Amino acid sequence: MANLAARGDSKDTVQTKHGCTSITTTDECSPNVFVGTGPTGIVRLGDKVHVHTFPPVLSCPSHQPPLTVASTTVLVNNRGAGRKGDLYIGEEIITGWPTVVIGG
């Protein structure tokens, strides 16, 4: 699987594996390092996913976890670059920009 660059601002999809909300999108990203069309920043280590609901509580409270797995060799604003397959505490980025590949 290619490590495609993940974009913020709800441009890429995140699979949560939650019962309440199984799919959400990326949210926070670099304000000045862009990928793809338009001014869309690259997701970085510590950036948060879009707010979504989280079980196991019946009311499904909201949460917004940070990106916890990212590239260790490619940095954006001194933070690891986010890629397809990286994790927001177990929630996986499942899309990315198809022409930008980021290594380890």
C-alpha positions in Angstrom: 0.0 0.0 0.0 1.3 3.4 -0.9 1.7 6.0 1.8 -0.4 8.7 0.2 -0.3 12.1 1.7 -3.3 12.8 3.9 -5.1 16.1 3.6 -6.9 18.1 6.3 -10.0 20.2 6.1 -12.4 17.2 5.7 -10.6 16.2 2.4 -9.8 12.6 3.4 -11.8 9.8 5.0 -11.1 8.2 8.4 -12.6 4.8 9.4 -13.5 5.0 13.1 -14.8 1.4 13.6 -17.3 2.9 16.1 -20.9 1.8 16.2 -22.3 5.3 16.4 -20.1 6.9 13.6 -18.1 4.5 11.5 -16.8 7.1 9.0 -15.6 10.6 9.6 -13.0 13.0 8.0 -9.7 14.6 8.7 -9.9 18.1 10.2 -6.7 19.9 11.5 -3.7 20.3 9.2 -0.7 22.4 8.3 -1.6 26.0 7.6 1.3 26.5 5.1 2.3 23.1 3.5 -0.2 22.1 0.9 -1.0 19.1 -1.3 -3.3 18.5 -4.2 -5.7 21.1 -5.7 -6.5 24.2 -3.7 -5.0 25.3 -0.4 -5.4 22.0 1.4 -2.8 21.3 4.2 -1.1 18.0 5.0 -2.2 16.3 8.2 0.5 16.1 10.8 1.2 14.2 14.0 -1.0 15.6 16.7 -3.6 17.1 14.4 -7.1 16.2 15.3 -9.8 14.3 13.3 -13.2 15.8 12.8 -15.4 15.7 15.9 -17.6 12.5 15.9 -19.5 10.3 18.3 -17.8 7.5 20.3 -19.4 4.5 22.0 -19.6 2.4 24.2 -21.9 4.7 26.2 -25.5 4.6 24.8 -25.6 8.3 24.3 -22.5 8.2 22.1 -20.6 11.3 23.3 -18.4 13.3 21.0 -14.6 13.1 20.8 -11.8 14.4 18.6 -8.6 12.3 18.9 -5.2 13.4 17.6 -3.1 11.7 14.9 -0.9 9.3 16.9 0.9 7.4 14.1 2.6 9.3 11.2 5.8 9.3 9.2 9.0 9.3 11.3 11.2 10.5 8.4 9.1 13.1 6.6 8.3 16.2 8.7 5.8 19.0 8.0 6.2 22.0 10.3 8.5 19.8 12.5 5.8 17.1 12.9 5.4 13.7 11.2 3.4 13.8 8.0 0.1 12.0 8.0 -0.5 9.3 5.4 -3.1 6.9 4.3 -3.1 4.0 6.8 -1.9 6.2 9.7 -4.0 6.3 12.9 -5.9 8.6 15.1 -5.7 6.4 18.2 -7.0 3.4 16.3 -9.0 5.3 13.7 -7.5 4.8 10.3 -7.0 7.3 7.5 -8.4 5.3 4.5 -7.9 7.9 1.6 -5.0 10.2 0.5 -3.9 12.3 -2.3 -3.0 9.8 -5.1 0.0 11.5 -6.6 2.0 12.3 -3.4 3.7 9.4 -1.6 5.3 10.0 1.8 7.9 7.5 3.1 8.4 5.9 6.6 
